[in-house]
Amino acid sequence: MDTEPRLDDDQLLDAYSRAVIQSVEAVGPAVVNVQRERGGGSGVIFTPDGLVLTNHHVVDGAARVEVILPEGRALRADVIGHDSGTDLAVLRVDGTSLPWARFGDSRRVRVGQVAIAIGNPYGFQHTVTSGVISALGRSLRSRSGRLIDDIIQTDAALNPGNSGGPLVTTLGEVIGINTAMIHQAQGLCFAIGINTARFVASRLIRDGRIRRGYIGIAGQNVDVPRATARANQLAISSGVLVTSVEARSPAERAGFKKGDVILAFAQNAVTGVDDLHRLLSEEQIGLESPLLVLRGGERKTVTVVPVESERD
C-alpha cells in the first residue's frame, strides 16, 4: 500500500513558483538595462566591481552607453571589448560591492530542465519569463556571418530588449546569455552557452578583442566527387573551394591558387567554411600549419603561417 503523501496540484505549483522566485531574487539584482542613443537591451553584472556581460549587437557602434540598475540608478558604461563573431561584449561601470550573478556550467545543462530569462523586453524593465531547455548544442549564425556553437534553445519567451540578459537555472546560476529569437515563431529562443561566454569575456577583458587567425582566402563550401575522393584515398565528401587569394596574404605567400579545395587544416578535417573558421584560432597565429588541398584533382600539402586577423 502506498503510504507516501501525494502533493496536490497547488502544492506542486507552489514548489515550482518558489524555485523561480528564489532564482529571480538571487540573479535579478544583477540584471541591468543597457541603453544607448537609440535602442538598447539587457546585461548581467558578473563581478562586484562592475563588469557587465551583454551582446555585441546591443552596444555595436554606440557613442555612449548607459547602464540602469534595477533600483533605477543610471551609470555610465565603458565598452571593455566586444566580438561580433560570438555576439558578446563586456562593459565596465564604476561601482563597488555591486550585486553580481554566478556563472554555472553549460555542459551540465539538461534538456527539459527549467530555464528562466530575465531582461528588459521593449523597455519593460526586469521582466521574467520561464520555460524549459528545449535543445542543446545548437549552432547559430552571428551577424558577422560566423557560426556560434554551444547555443542553448529554450521556450522561455524572449523579445527585443531581452538581448544580453541572462538565462538562469532554478539554482540561480547563469547558464546562457540570451541572444536571439525567431520572429513569427513561438517558443524558439536562443542563448549563448555560458562556457563560451566565460571564455570570450576573459579574452575581451585581457585583449579587448578575440584574436583569430587569418590566411587571406575567400572560399565556399563544395562537394568532393566520390571518384576524386577514392582516387586520392580520402574519407571526405566536402571541403572549401578557394575562390580568391588576397594579395600579399599568408595564403599567397604559401602558394595557394584559385580553385584549390581545402580538405584539412593541421590534421583536422575541413568539411566547410565553418570548420576553417573554428580552426583559425588564436593558438594557430604564427605557427606553420599544413593544409591538405586538392589541386587539379590531386592531393597536395601547402604550409601556411596564419597571422592575426585585423577584422572583428
ZAMARGU-4260 file (C-alpha; in steps of 0.2 Angstrom, whole numbers, plus 5000, padded with zeros to 4 digits):
<rodrens>
0) 5000/5000/5000 | 5007/5017/4995 | 5008/5027/5011 | 5018/5042/5004 | 5009/5058/5004
5) 5004/5065/4987 | 5006/5083/4983 | 4991/5091/4975 | 4992/5102/4960 | 4993/5118/4971
10) 5007/5111/4981 | 5017/5107/4965 | 5014/5124/4958 | 5020/5132/4974 | 5036/5122/4973
15) 5039/5127/4955 | 5034/5145/4959 | 5046/5145/4974 | 5060/5139/4963 | 5058/5153/4951
20) 5056/5166/4964 | 5072/5161/4973 | 5081/5161/4956 | 5075/5179/4952 | 5079/5185/4969
25) 5096/5179/4968 | 5100/5185/4950 | 5088/5199/4947 | 5098/5212/4956 | 5112/5209/4944
30) 5102/5211/4928 | 5103/5228/4921 | 5096/5239/4907 | 5109/5243/4894 | 5104/5259/4885
35) 5112/5269/4870 | 5107/5283/4859 | 5094/5273/4850 | 5088/5256/4857 | 5096/5245/4870
40) 5095/5229/4878 | 5100/5219/4894 | 5115/5214/4903 | 5121/5205/4918 | 5134/5211/4931
45) 5146/5196/4934 | 5159/5204/4946 | 5156/5215/4961 | 5167/5229/4954 | 5156/5232/4939
50) 5160/5220/4924 | 5144/5218/4914 | 5141/5204/4900 | 5129/5208/4886 | 5128/5206/4867
55) 5139/5214/4854 | 5124/5220/4844 | 5117/5229/4859 | 5132/5241/4860 | 5139/5240/4842
60) 5143/5257/4836 | 5136/5266/4851 | 5145/5283/4855 | 5138/5282/4873 | 5132/5268/4884
65) 5122/5269/4900 | 5118/5255/4912 | 5102/5257/4923 | 5102/5246/4939 | 5086/5238/4945
70) 5085/5251/4958 | 5084/5265/4945 | 5102/5271/4947 | 5110/5276/4930 | 5129/5273/4927
75) 5140/5277/4913 | 5147/5261/4905 | 5164/5259/4896 | 5165/5246/4882 | 5180/5235/4888
80) 5179/5224/4872 | 5166/5216/4860 | 5166/5202/4847 | 5154/5201/4833 | 5159/5183/4829
85) 5151/5177/4846 | 5139/5192/4848 | 5146/5196/4865 | 5153/5212/4874 | 5160/5216/4891
90) 5156/5233/4899 | 5163/5241/4915 | 5153/5253/4926 | 5160/5262/4941 | 5155/5254/4957
95) 5160/5243/4972 | 5150/5229/4980 | 5138/5229/4966 | 5126/5214/4965 | 5133/5201/4954
100) 5127/5184/4947 | 5136/5167/4947 | 5140/5158/4931 | 5135/5140/4930 | 5142/5126/4918
105) 5133/5125/4902 | 5140/5107/4900 | 5129/5101/4914 | 5113/5108/4907 | 5100/5095/4903
110) 5085/5096/4890 | 5069/5098/4900 | 5076/5107/4915 | 5068/5124/4920 | 5075/5139/4912
115) 5072/5157/4917 | 5075/5173/4907 | 5077/5190/4915 | 5078/5206/4904 | 5070/5222/4898
120) 5060/5217/4883 | 5053/5233/4874 | 5059/5243/4888 | 5048/5234/4901 | 5062/5233/4915
125) 5065/5217/4924 | 5053/5206/4915 | 5054/5187/4920 | 5049/5173/4909 | 5051/5154/4912
130) 5051/5138/4902 | 5062/5124/4899 | 5078/5120/4890 | 5072/5114/4873 | 5088/5108/4865
135) 5107/5109/4867 | 5122/5110/4855 | 5113/5121/4843 | 5123/5132/4831 | 5118/5150/4826
140) 5124/5162/4813 | 5130/5178/4820 | 5128/5195/4811 | 5146/5194/4806 | 5142/5178/4797
145) 5152/5166/4809 | 5144/5151/4817 | 5142/5152/4836 | 5142/5135/4844 | 5136/5130/4861
150) 5119/5138/4858 | 5105/5133/4870 | 5087/5133/4864 | 5073/5137/4876 | 5055/5141/4875
155) 5057/5154/4889 | 5049/5169/4879 | 5062/5182/4873 | 5058/5198/4864 | 5068/5213/4858
160) 5077/5220/4873 | 5080/5204/4881 | 5096/5203/4871 | 5111/5202/4883 | 5101/5196/4898
165) 5104/5180/4907 | 5096/5163/4906 | 5096/5156/4923 | 5093/5139/4932 | 5082/5137/4947
170) 5098/5137/4957 | 5101/5155/4952 | 5116/5151/4941 | 5118/5159/4924 | 5119/5146/4910
175) 5117/5157/4895 | 5117/5175/4888 | 5100/5177/4878 | 5104/5182/4861 | 5090/5179/4848
180) 5073/5173/4844 | 5065/5168/4828 | 5052/5181/4823 | 5034/5175/4819 | 5038/5159/4828
185) 5033/5154/4846 | 5045/5146/4858 | 5061/5146/4848 | 5073/5157/4858 | 5092/5155/4859
190) 5106/5159/4872 | 5125/5158/4870 | 5131/5144/4882 | 5139/5152/4897 | 5155/5142/4895
195) 5158/5150/4878 | 5153/5167/4886 | 5165/5165/4900 | 5180/5161/4888 | 5176/5176/4877
200) 5174/5188/4892 | 5191/5183/4899 | 5199/5187/4882 | 5189/5203/4880 | 5195/5208/4897
205) 5213/5204/4893 | 5214/5210/4875 | 5199/5220/4871 | 5195/5208/4857 | 5196/5190/4851
210) 5212/5186/4842 | 5209/5175/4827 | 5220/5168/4813 | 5219/5175/4796 | 5226/5167/4780
215) 5219/5178/4766 | 5207/5167/4756 | 5189/5168/4751 | 5180/5152/4749 | 5164/5142/4748
220) 5158/5125/4753 | 5160/5112/4739 | 5157/5093/4737 | 5171/5082/4733 | 5166/5069/4719
225) 5167/5051/4725 | 5179/5046/4711 | 5191/5060/4716 | 5190/5055/4734 | 5193/5037/4730
230) 5207/5041/4718 | 5216/5051/4732 | 5211/5039/4746 | 5201/5052/4755 | 5187/5048/4768
235) 5179/5065/4765 | 5165/5071/4754 | 5166/5090/4755 | 5179/5104/4758 | 5182/5123/4755
240) 5184/5129/4737 | 5196/5144/4736 | 5188/5157/4726 | 5201/5171/4728 | 5218/5173/4736
245) 5222/5191/4743 | 5237/5199/4738 | 5252/5199/4750 | 5242/5187/4762 | 5249/5172/4770
250) 5239/5161/4758 | 5248/5170/4743 | 5265/5168/4751 | 5261/5149/4754 | 5257/5147/4736
255) 5238/5145/4737 | 5229/5146/4720 | 5211/5149/4715 | 5202/5133/4713 | 5211/5124/4727
260) 5200/5114/4738 | 5205/5114/4756 | 5201/5097/4765 | 5211/5098/4781 | 5220/5111/4792
265) 5234/5105/4804 | 5227/5087/4803 | 5209/5092/4807 | 5196/5089/4794 | 5189/5104/4785
270) 5172/5100/4778 | 5166/5118/4775 | 5170/5136/4779 | 5163/5135/4797 | 5176/5122/4801
275) 5190/5133/4794 | 5184/5147/4804 | 5184/5137/4820 | 5202/5130/4816 | 5209/5148/4813
280) 5210/5151/4832 | 5222/5161/4842 | 5233/5146/4845 | 5237/5145/4826 | 5243/5163/4825
285) 5262/5162/4819 | 5263/5143/4818 | 5267/5134/4802 | 5251/5124/4798 | 5250/5111/4785
290) 5234/5111/4774 | 5229/5097/4764 | 5221/5103/4747 | 5215/5096/4731 | 5223/5104/4716
295) 5219/5098/4698 | 5211/5083/4706 | 5227/5078/4715 | 5231/5080/4734 | 5244/5092/4739
300) 5251/5099/4756 | 5253/5118/4757 | 5261/5125/4773 | 5254/5142/4778 | 5258/5153/4793
305) 5242/5162/4799 | 5243/5180/4806 | 5232/5189/4817 | 5216/5195/4809 | 5213/5214/4810
310) 5194/5211/4807 | 5182/5210/4821
</rodrens>
